[in-house]
């Protein structure tokens, strides 16, 4: 299989599916936590979040943030329900909604670490990393890919770093026990943000390459999903150009 075919094959393997109705308090929300999010409607889910933000969170539309939290953390059974509940309770405050919108937009315009710190606070996730970036990715998927330990493991693999010419880019700081990306200390947070910006630029660059090679629009998020699936399935991607 040639490098392009291999990459397109991995893209098709992406199957992340989450039933939002499995949230333990879903029955409290008649217009939310009803859908099953799968590869066929993930973009619609992103669009729903983005529209809610750009519309200034009309009544109850902030609830989509809880849906995104539950979707992102669906494989964390120990806290996906409790943290989703905390997110919804925090964002029920109109002032917190305003801050969430303001700091998300500012981060999307100017992705410096201080803006990321402000947005983490606005998410009520002062030590968070992957989940705040998920909101950012949903808001502007052309430029901002998601991140998690699977991507971080791919990023640090010497074979990938050599093959894709990213040997000199910063690595993510990961917890030794489970590989989760650490962002508790200021130093780790800054280091991981710098690594994320390098990952972001890689995805933007490769999305342009794939758009030209395939004649269809690729976004940074699409590169991320493909890399995520390839590493999870142990497929070795090759540099296209």
N, C-alpha and C positions, 0 to 999 in steps of 0.2 A: 504494500500500500504506500503510495507516495505521500509526502508530508502534508499536502493540502487535503487529500482524501482522508488521511488519518485524523486530521483536526476536525473535519466535517463529521466524521464518524463519531468522534467524542462529543461533539455538540448535540448530536441526535440522541446520545445516551443519557443526557440530563433528564432526570425523572423526579426531581424534588416535588413532592406532593404533600400538602398539609390540609386536613379538614378543620377549618376554623371552628366548627360547631363542637369540637372536642374540648374547647376551653370550658372549664368547669362552671363558669358563670354565664355561659353564652345565652341562656334563656332569659337573662335580664335585659338583653339588647335585641329587640324585635327586628331591627334593620341592619344589624352587624353580627359578625361571628356566625354566618350562615353558609358561606361558600366553601367549596373545596378548591384550593389553589394548586394548580398543576402547570406543567410547561405550556399548555395551550392557552392559559389565561393569566400567566404571571405578569405579562406586560399590562394587561387591563388592571391588575392589582396595583402595579406601580403607578399607572395613570390615575387611579382612584386616589391614592395617597397624594400625588402631586397636585391634583385639582383641589383637594381639600385644603392643602397648605396655601395654594395660590388664591383660593377663595376666602382665606382668613378664618378657616374652621367655622363654617355656618353651624347652627345648633346641632350638637351631637356628632359633627363630622370629625372631631378630634379622636373619636373612638377608633378610627382607622389606624392610629398610632399603636393602639393595643393589639389590633389585628396583626400589624407588621411585627410587633415584638413577639407575639405568639408564634407566628410563621417562622421567624428567624430562629427562635430558641426551642423549636419543637422537639429536638433531641436532648433536651435538658429536663428530664422528668422531675428533677428535684426542685426546680424553681420556675418552670415555664408558667404555671398557673398563678403562683403567688406574685411573681414579678410583673406579669401582665396586669394583675389586679392593682398593684402599686402604680404602674404606669397610668392606668385609667383614672385612679383616684387623684394622682398628682396633676394630670392634665385636665381634670374637671374644673380647675381654677382658671378663669378667663385670663388672669395675668400670666399664669404659667403657659397657657396656649400662645399668648402674644410673644413671650420670650422664646418659645420653641420655634415659632415661625421666623422671628427676627434673626435669631442666631443661626438657624439652618440656612437661611438665604445669604447671610453674611459669609458663612463658611463656604458655601458653594461659589461665591464670588471671589473669595480670597482665602485659599486653604493654608493658612499659617497655623502653627500650633496653638497660639493664644485663642484663636477663633474656635479651634476644635475643643479646647478646654471649656470655653463659654457654652458651646453647644452641648457638651456632656452634662454640664450642670443643668441646662434647660431640659434635658431628657430625664433628669433625676437619676443619672448614671455617672456620678463624678469619677468613678474608677473604671468605667466601661470603655470598650474599644470597638469590638466588632459590631455591636448593636447600634451605637450612634452612627457608625459608618454605613450601616444598612439603610438608615433613614436618608443619609446623604446620597447613597447610591440610587435609592428609589426616586429621589427628587431630581437627580441629574445623571441618569444612567449612561449618557453618551460619554461622560468624562470620569465618572467615579465608579469603580468596581467595588464589590463587596470584599470582605476579607474574613478568614477564619484560620484555624490551625492547619487545615488541609492545604490551603493556599500557602501558608507560611512554610509548611514542610516542603512543598514543591519549590518554593522560592529559594530555600537554602540548600537544595540538593545540588551537589557539585556537578553532576552531569548536565542538569538543566542550566546552571549558571554558565558553564562553559559553552554549551550548545547555543544559547541565546545571547551570549555576550553581555551577561549581567554580573560578571565576577566581582566588580568593584562597587556594586550597589549595597546599601546597608541591609542587614538581616533583621528579622523580627526577634524580639526578646520573648521567649516562650517559657511557660512554667514546666519544670522538669517532670512533674508528676503526671501531667496529662497533655502537655503541648499547647495549652491555651495561651493566647497572647497576653502578656502581662502589661498592665498600664497603671499600676498602683502608685509607684514612685514617679516623681517628676522626670527623673532621668530616663526611666523605662518608657514613659509616655512620649517623651521627645524622640527617643530612639525609634520607637515603633511608628510614630507619625512620619519620620523621615523615611523609614522603610516603606510605609504605605504610599508616600508620594512617588517613590521610585516604581513601585508596583503599578500605581495609577498611570504613570507615563508609559510604562511598558504596554499596558492594556490599550491606551489611546493609540500608540504607535502601531500595534498589531491589528487594531480594529481598522485602521486606515489601509493596511496591507491586505487584510481579508476582504474589505469592501471592494478594493480594486481587483482582487483576484477572482472574486465570485460574482461581482455585479449586483450584489445585494448589500444593504446597509448593515454593518456590524457596529456595535457599540462597545465601550469599555466593559460593560456588564456582560456582554455576550462572550468576550474573551475570558473573563473570570469564570463564567459557568462552564466553559469548555475545558479550561485548565483544571478546575475543581474536579470535574468528572473524570478527566484523563488520569489524574493522580490517584483518585479514589479507586479506579479500575486498573491501575498499574499499567496504563498505556504510556508509552514514551513518545512525546511530541518532538518533532524536528523543526528546526528553523526553516521558514519558507523562503525568506530573502535575507 
